[in-house]
Structure formats: C-alpha cells, structure tokens
C-alpha cells in the first residue's frame, strides 16, 4: 500500500537524530530521481544567523521579477511542508508521500539522514512543479552540508557566530572555514560578515575551496561593506534585518544579467517578504526564534529600539547544547517576567532542568531584574505566561516558537 503523508513523516522524522557530513548519500538520492539539482539554477546561502531571512528576501525579489521560484529552508516551525515551497506554496502532502516512497529503499540502504532525504525531496519537488530558479539555504555548516551538491549562480555567507560548535569548531575562525566551503569556481561568493578578521578568513577559505575543485581557478569574492544597510521599505522588523536585506541585495547584484531582478522588483520583494518567527507579532504574542547568543543580541537590540507594549512576559525554552546562560542574562534586561520550560518537540534535546534549577538559585549568578519561574510542564507554562496584561514573548528555539504556534492553532 502506498505511503500516506503521515507515514512519510513517521519514516523521515526519526532520522533527525543523526547528523552525517558528506555529499555522497545526497548525490545518490538525487541521482535516483534524475539529478534535478542539475536542471535548474540555484542561489546558495549559508551563515550562522540571517541566512533564512536573506534566502526569503532573494526569493521574493526573484518572484517579483516574474520567475517561478523554489525556496528550500530549514528548520520548519509547524509543518514539514514549510521547508519546500514554490512561489510561496508549500510542497503538497501527496508529493511528500510520493517522493518518500520512491526514495525509501535507497534511504534505508544508505542510512540517509533526515536532511539528506529532505534535500533530495526538495529538488525533486522543485523540478516536478516547474521551478525556474531555486534559493537554497544551507542546513548546517557548508562544506559538507547536503545542499553543497549544487553548482549555483551565486553563493554567499551572511554572518558568522558561535553555534553548533560540536560539529563546526570551537572558534569563529573554525566555523567560518566550514561556512566558506560552499564557494565554487566561476561563481560569485558574497560575504555579509562585518568583522574584518572573519571576512579575511572567509575570503581565504573560499579561495581554498575553489582551488580544491579547480587548481587554476580563483574565488570571485565580493564583500558587502560593513556599513551597508537597505534604506527602502522592509516588512521584516528589527535593525539587523536592514543588514540582512543589504546582503540579499548584494547577492542579487551578483546574479547573471538574465536572472537579476531590477530595482523595482527588489523593492517590491523586500517590502512584502515575511519570515514567520522573526520578530513576528500576532496580537499580544511576539515570536522570535533566537536560539544562540548572537540571535538573542539581535532580538534584544530590536526590543530596545522599539519596545513592545509592556509588561513583557517571556516563555523560554532553549536547547541544551546552546549557551543559554548568556542568553538568559541578556533577556533579563528587557522582560519583566520569565517562564522557563521545555518545548515538547525538543524532548531529549532540552536544557538540563536540575542544572537550570541550580543556576537560578546560585548566589553568584548576576542579579536578576525580572521574576523568573521554572515550569517544566509545557501546558502549564503556556497558561502561566499569559497571566496578566502585556506582551507575551516566545523565544529560545525554533521548537519553542513552533510548539506554541501549534498549541494556539496558529499558522506559521
């Protein structure tokens, strides 16, 4: 009997527990469905933070220019289908089921991960739905990420920050080396990072990545000036999004003439681009997926520049491998009350509750401005944080935002 959509997810999601670097399995899966990644042009976007926003901005500008645009992003908030869209329409449930069934024997044989399988499904769907150009966001790292099977029209890195150190390295320089691995011969490589030291690392490693593919080639590195900010209308909120839009504009400028949107299309696309879960206000609810210290700093700057109606009550759940103490200390400066919990979809990956209890009680911890409460039960925490008037800020991870949206019956 053919797989249903639910069957497909039940088959795919258990594979999220494994991370495997390398491109051989992804290439094998794509070959099984006709190598669709070789049939369409791609804009390839990596970075620690900002890559989802930049990907959406580039896609919206291309859409405004009249192209049929595939967009591959991760992770999702509520539905797997959010990851794979064509002209904003998510992949149909029937297509997820059909492509999973087609690939299932090879996924099992190759012990493919969730992301390897998802990448193959994405490009198969883009080809089936007639996408003329694809914007692909890197999943993790760059050099060995599944999306690095593409030879794009343009590639770029947004910003380097500390995240996924277990896999990418303990220093910003090591992380930058992995991110720069998406550079290709003859393809413009746009650097959105502002720190001169990291810009130099990215440029050097891009050159090395290009030379590994073609010894006589040189990297076509294009650095976005540190002061560059998009001055036009922008639907995305927060000062950091002005920088992301400037990076997106630079990536668009690096596209070949045939594919490059004009300024009118860029302005239209940027004015309507929306990324759920990024300073995303829904009534009294404010959602932001800040999940590492750099992302939290961007959120704090946005809340400081434009304070929401107070008091601000925060519902926070952070994954256990993140630098959550630093994130909470910063969050304490902008909220009046905080409720700490574990998002259901992060079960097994959440922060250590006993450690958290000890941390909250530690006498040498920085003095708190806000009132903080640990409520492990997610449903109880969700009820608690809504008590009283004001804004409810939901943050700490994609899991947290997605689980609250699901509980409230909200679409992403």
C-alpha positions in Angstrom: 0.0 0.0 0.0 1.3 3.5 -0.9 2.6 5.7 1.8 0.4 8.4 3.2 1.8 11.8 4.3 1.7 10.8 7.9 3.5 7.5 7.0 6.2 9.5 5.2 6.8 11.8 8.2 6.8 8.8 10.6 9.6 7.4 8.4 11.6 10.6 8.0 11.5 12.2 11.4 13.3 9.5 13.4 16.2 10.2 11.1 16.6 13.7 12.6 18.6 12.1 15.5 21.6 11.5 13.2 23.9 14.1 11.6 26.2 12.8 8.8 28.6 15.1 6.9 29.5 14.4 3.3 27.8 14.6 0.0 27.9 11.0 -1.4 24.5 9.9 0.0 22.7 13.1 -1.1 24.1 12.7 -4.6 22.9 9.1 -4.7 19.4 10.0 -3.6 19.3 12.8 -6.2 20.5 10.5 -8.9 17.6 8.2 -8.1 15.2 11.0 -9.0 17.0 12.2 -12.1 19.5 14.7 -10.7 17.0 17.6 -10.6 19.6 19.9 -8.9 21.5 19.9 -12.1 18.5 21.1 -14.1 17.9 24.5 -12.5 19.9 27.5 -11.5 20.4 28.0 -7.7 21.3 30.8 -5.3 23.1 29.1 -2.3 23.1 30.9 1.0 24.9 30.0 4.3 25.8 31.6 7.5 25.1 31.2 11.2 22.3 33.7 11.6 20.3 35.6 9.0 20.5 33.0 6.2 16.8 32.2 6.4 15.9 35.9 6.1 18.3 36.5 3.3 17.1 33.5 1.4 13.5 34.7 1.7 14.4 38.2 0.6 16.2 36.9 -2.5 13.3 34.6 -3.3 10.8 37.3 -3.0 12.8 39.6 -5.3 13.1 36.9 -7.9 9.3 36.2 -7.6 8.6 39.9 -8.1 10.7 39.8 -11.2 8.4 37.2 -12.7 10.4 33.9 -12.1 8.8 30.8 -10.7 10.9 30.3 -7.5 11.6 27.3 -5.4 12.7 28.0 -1.8 14.4 25.4 0.4 14.8 26.5 4.1 15.1 24.8 7.5 14.1 24.1 10.1 10.3 24.4 10.0 8.0 25.7 12.7 4.8 23.8 12.5 4.8 21.7 9.3 7.5 19.9 7.3 5.9 21.4 4.2 7.2 24.9 5.1 10.7 23.8 4.1 9.9 23.3 0.4 7.9 26.0 -1.4 7.3 27.1 -5.0 6.1 30.7 -5.4 5.2 30.6 -1.7 3.1 27.4 -1.9 4.3 24.6 0.3 5.0 21.1 -1.1 1.7 19.1 -1.3 1.3 16.3 1.2 0.8 13.9 -1.6 4.2 14.9 -3.1 6.0 14.3 0.3 4.4 10.9 0.4 5.2 10.0 -3.2 8.9 11.1 -3.1 9.5 9.5 0.2 8.1 6.2 -1.1 10.2 6.5 -4.2 13.4 7.1 -2.2 12.6 4.9 0.8 14.6 1.8 -0.3 17.7 3.9 -1.0 17.3 5.9 2.2 17.3 2.7 4.1 20.2 1.2 2.2 22.3 4.3 2.5 21.2 5.0 6.1 20.4 8.6 4.9 19.7 11.3 7.5 16.5 13.3 7.6 18.3 16.3 6.0 19.8 14.2 3.2 16.4 12.8 2.4 14.7 16.2 2.6 17.2 17.8 0.3 16.5 15.1 -2.4 12.8 15.5 -1.9 13.1 19.3 -2.2 14.9 19.3 -5.6 12.6 16.6 -6.9 9.6 18.7 -6.0 11.1 21.8 -7.5 11.6 20.1 -10.8 8.1 18.5 -10.7 6.4 21.8 -10.0 8.4 23.7 -12.7 10.6 25.9 -10.6 12.7 28.1 -12.8 15.2 29.1 -10.2 15.9 27.9 -6.6 17.1 29.6 -3.5 18.6 27.0 -1.2 19.5 27.7 2.5 22.4 25.7 3.9 21.3 23.4 6.7 24.5 23.1 8.9 27.9 24.4 8.2 28.5 24.5 4.4 31.4 22.4 3.1 29.9 19.1 3.9 26.2 20.1 4.1 23.8 18.2 1.8 22.9 21.4 -0.1 26.5 21.7 -1.2 25.8 19.3 -4.1 24.7 22.3 -6.2 26.8 24.4 -8.6 25.0 27.7 -8.1 24.8 31.0 -9.9 25.8 32.8 -6.7 26.7 31.7 -3.2 27.2 33.6 0.0 27.6 33.7 3.7 25.6 36.0 5.9 27.1 36.2 9.4 29.4 34.0 11.5 28.5 33.4 15.1 29.0 30.7 17.7 26.6 27.8 17.2 26.8 24.0 16.5 30.4 24.1 17.9 30.3 20.3 18.4 30.3 19.9 14.6 31.8 23.1 13.2 34.6 24.0 15.7 35.0 26.0 18.9 36.2 29.3 17.4 34.6 31.7 15.0 37.5 31.2 12.6 36.9 27.4 12.5 33.2 28.0 11.9 34.0 30.4 9.1 36.2 27.8 7.4 33.3 25.4 7.2 30.8 28.0 6.0 33.2 29.2 3.2 33.2 25.6 1.8 30.2 26.4 -0.4 32.4 28.6 -2.7 32.7 27.3 -6.2 34.9 28.1 -9.3 33.4 30.8 -11.5 30.7 31.6 -9.0 30.5 34.9 -7.2 30.9 34.4 -3.4 29.3 37.1 -1.4 30.5 37.8 2.2 28.0 39.5 4.5 30.1 39.2 7.7 31.2 42.6 9.1 34.2 41.6 11.2 37.4 42.2 9.2 39.2 39.2 10.7 36.4 36.9 9.8 36.0 38.4 6.3 39.7 37.6 5.7 39.1 34.0 6.9 36.1 33.6 4.7 37.9 35.0 1.6 41.0 32.8 2.2 38.9 29.6 2.7 36.7 30.4 -0.3 39.9 30.6 -2.4 41.0 27.2 -1.0 37.6 25.7 -1.6 37.7 26.8 -5.2 41.3 25.5 -5.7 40.3 22.1 -4.4 37.8 21.9 -7.3 39.9 23.5 -10.0 43.5 24.1 -9.2 44.0 27.1 -11.6 40.8 28.9 -10.5 40.4 31.9 -8.2 37.5 32.7 -5.9 35.2 35.6 -7.1 34.8 37.1 -3.6 32.5 40.1 -3.1 32.4 41.7 0.3 29.4 43.6 1.4 30.6 46.9 3.0 30.2 46.8 6.8 28.1 49.9 6.8 25.7 48.7 4.1 22.0 48.8 5.1 18.9 48.6 3.0 17.2 52.0 3.1 13.9 51.2 1.5 10.6 49.7 2.8 11.1 46.4 4.6 8.4 44.1 6.0 10.9 42.3 8.2 11.3 44.0 11.6 14.5 44.8 13.6 17.7 46.7 12.9 19.5 43.5 11.9 17.1 42.9 9.0 18.4 46.1 7.3 21.8 44.4 7.2 20.3 41.1 6.0 18.5 43.0 3.2 21.8 44.7 2.2 23.4 41.2 1.9 20.4 39.9 -0.1 20.7 42.9 -2.4 24.4 42.1 -2.9 23.6 38.5 -3.8 21.0 39.6 -6.3 23.5 42.0 -7.8 25.9 39.1 -8.3 23.4 37.1 -10.3 23.9 36.9 -14.1 22.0 39.5 -16.1 19.4 37.1 -17.3 18.3 36.2 -13.7 18.9 39.5 -12.0 15.8 41.4 -10.7 15.8 45.1 -11.3 15.5 47.7 -8.5 11.7 47.8 -8.8 11.4 44.1 -8.3 13.9 44.2 -5.4 11.9 46.9 -3.7 8.6 45.1 -4.2 10.0 41.8 -3.0 11.7 43.3 0.1 8.6 45.2 1.0 6.5 42.1 1.2 9.0 39.4 2.4 7.8 37.8 5.5 9.6 35.1 7.6 7.5 33.6 10.3 9.0 33.5 13.8 11.3 36.5 13.3 10.0 39.4 15.5 6.7 38.1 14.4 3.8 39.8 16.3 0.4 38.2 16.4 -1.9 40.2 18.7 -0.3 40.2 22.2 2.1 37.4 21.1 5.6 38.1 19.8 7.6 35.2 18.4 11.3 35.2 17.7 13.4 32.1 17.1 16.6 33.5 18.6 18.5 30.3 19.5 22.1 31.4 20.1 23.7 34.4 21.8 24.1 36.3 18.6 20.5 35.8 17.7 19.5 36.8 21.2 21.6 40.0 20.9 19.7 40.9 17.7 16.4 40.3 19.5 17.4 42.5 22.4 18.5 45.3 20.2 15.2 45.2 18.3 13.2 45.2 21.6 15.3 48.1 22.9 14.9 50.1 19.8 11.1 49.6 19.6 9.8 48.3 23.0 6.6 46.3 22.7 3.6 47.1 24.9 4.5 46.2 28.5 4.9 44.4 30.7 6.7 41.8 28.7 6.3 38.1 29.8 8.7 35.7 28.2 8.2 32.0 27.6 11.6 30.5 27.0 12.9 27.0 26.1 16.5 26.6 24.8 18.2 23.5 23.6 20.7 22.0 26.0 23.7 22.4 23.7 23.3 26.2 23.4 25.0 28.9 25.5 21.7 29.5 27.4 23.1 31.2 30.5 24.4 34.1 28.4 21.1 34.3 26.5 19.0 34.5 29.7 21.2 37.1 31.2 20.6 39.3 28.2 16.9 38.5 28.0 16.6 39.6 31.7 17.3 43.2 30.7 14.1 43.5 28.5 11.4 41.4 30.2 9.5 41.8 33.5 8.8 38.1 33.9 10.2 34.9 32.5 8.8 31.4 32.5 11.3 28.7 31.6 10.1 25.4 30.3 10.9 22.6 27.8 9.2 22.6 24.4 7.6 19.2 23.6 9.3 18.8 20.2 12.7 19.3 21.9 12.2 16.3 24.2 15.6 14.7 24.7 17.4 17.8 23.5 16.2 20.4 26.0 18.3 22.0 28.7 19.0 20.1 31.9 16.3 21.1 34.4 18.4 20.2 37.5 21.2 22.3 36.2 18.8 25.1 35.5 17.3 25.0 39.0 20.8 25.2 40.5 21.7 28.0 38.1 18.6 30.0 39.1 19.4 29.5 42.8 23.1 30.2 42.5 24.2 33.1 44.7 27.0 34.2 42.4 24.7 34.4 39.4 24.1 38.0 38.1 21.3 39.7 39.9 18.1 39.4 38.0 15.9 42.3 37.0 12.9 40.1 36.1 11.0 37.5 38.0 12.0 34.0 36.7 10.0 30.8 37.2 10.8 27.3 36.1 7.7 25.4 34.9 8.7 22.1 33.3 5.2 21.2 32.1 4.8 23.0 28.8 1.0 23.3 29.0 1.2 24.8 32.5 4.0 27.1 31.4 1.9 28.3 28.5 -1.0 29.1 30.8 1.3 30.8 33.4 2.9 33.2 30.9 -0.4 34.5 29.7 -1.4 35.7 33.2 -1.7 39.5 33.3 -1.8 42.1 30.6 1.1 43.0 28.2 3.2 41.2 25.6 4.0 37.5 25.6 7.4 36.9 24.0 8.1 33.4 22.9 11.7 32.6 22.2 14.7 30.4 22.6 14.5 28.0 19.7 12.5 27.0 16.6 11.0 24.3 18.7 9.6 26.7 21.2 8.1 29.0 18.7 6.6 26.2 16.6 5.2 24.3 19.6 3.5 27.5 20.9 2.0 28.3 17.5 0.8 24.7 17.3 -0.8 24.9 20.7 -2.5 28.1 19.9 -3.7 26.9 16.5 -1.7 29.5 14.6 -0.4 29.1 11.1 3.3 29.8 10.6 
